[in-house]
Amino acid sequence: MLTGTPKASSVAALQANLSAVLPELLLIVDGIFGRETQQAVRVFQAREGLPVTGIADLQTWELLNDRAESARVFQLEAEPLRLALLPGQILRTGEKNRHLFLVQGMLAALCDAYEDIPSAPSTGVLDQPTAESIRAMQARYGLPVTGEVDKATWQLLARDYRSTVGDGTATQ
């Protein structure tokens, strides 16, 4: 809550939160509670149905913090998913493993790109349809055709997925 003469760091935090929630206002984060900051507080209060005072009271401060935290989730880049098998780990036919949901998801996307890759349901189990799809990918990559997911299969599958489908950072 900002009352009296607030510290510049508190004003800067307020301005950063206002900027996250109201990016269209192009508020400058300068640590000075001036007319632009006061107007941004008013806009936020009006948008949220709070009393419009231009003062960052406790109710405004807490709601703004909550809204800013949520807004930043959508403004930041997605966290990359960096998974790898343990050294020597091989996912074998019949095995149940949560990583297999990812493998099956990548295979589903790649089967749209490659006509020779059969589809497999997402079960989290290295079942026969998944093994067939993996074997087709291994043959495509020039790997030993086992139907199992070892480190080489995992890495090439992930690399092929990223180059074929994309990594989510740009419109493909």
JODA-V513574 format. One record per residue. N is the residue number from 0. OMEGA is omega in degrees with one decimal (none if undefined). Layout:
N	OMEGA
N	OMEGA
This chain:
0	179.9
1	176.4
2	-179.7
3	176.7
4	-176.1
5	175.3
6	-179.8
7	-179.0
8	177.1
9	178.0
10	178.6
11	177.2
12	176.7
13	-179.0
14	178.0
15	178.2
16	177.1
17	179.1
18	178.7
19	-176.2
20	-177.0
21	-175.0
22	-178.8
23	-179.6
24	179.7
25	179.8
26	178.5
27	177.8
28	-177.4
29	179.0
30	-179.9
31	179.2
32	-180.0
33	-177.2
34	-178.5
35	178.9
36	179.6
37	178.1
38	178.1
39	176.3
40	178.8
41	179.3
42	179.1
43	-178.9
44	179.9
45	-178.8
46	-176.4
47	178.9
48	177.5
49	173.4
50	-176.2
51	-177.3
52	-174.4
53	179.1
54	179.1
55	178.5
56	-175.4
57	-179.6
58	178.5
59	-177.8
60	-177.4
61	179.7
62	178.2
63	177.8
64	179.2
65	-178.4
66	-179.7
67	178.7
68	178.2
69	-178.3
70	-177.3
71	177.3
72	-177.0
73	-178.6
74	-178.1
75	174.1
76	176.9
77	178.2
78	179.5
79	178.3
80	-177.7
81	179.8
82	176.2
83	174.0
84	174.9
85	178.2
86	178.7
87	-178.5
88	175.5
89	175.8
90	-172.6
91	178.9
92	-179.5
93	-177.6
94	175.7
95	-177.6
96	-178.1
97	176.7
98	-179.5
99	173.8
100	178.0
101	177.9
102	-178.1
103	176.0
104	177.5
105	178.5
106	179.5
107	179.2
108	-178.1
109	179.4
110	173.3
111	-178.4
112	-176.0
113	-178.2
114	-175.8
115	179.9
116	179.0
117	179.2
118	178.5
119	179.0
120	178.2
121	-175.1
122	-174.1
123	179.4
124	175.5
125	-178.2
126	-176.6
127	179.2
128	178.5
129	179.0
130	178.3
131	178.8
132	178.1
133	178.6
134	179.1
135	178.4
136	178.9
137	177.4
138	178.3
139	-177.4
140	-176.6
141	177.6
142	171.8
143	-175.8
144	-176.2
145	-173.8
146	178.2
147	179.4
148	173.7
149	-175.7
150	-178.5
151	179.0
152	179.6
153	-176.4
154	-179.8
155	176.9
156	179.7
157	179.9
158	179.6
159	177.8
160	-177.6
161	-177.8
162	-178.0
163	-174.5
164	-177.9
165	-179.3
166	177.0
167	-177.5
168	179.0
169	177.3
170	-178.7
171	none
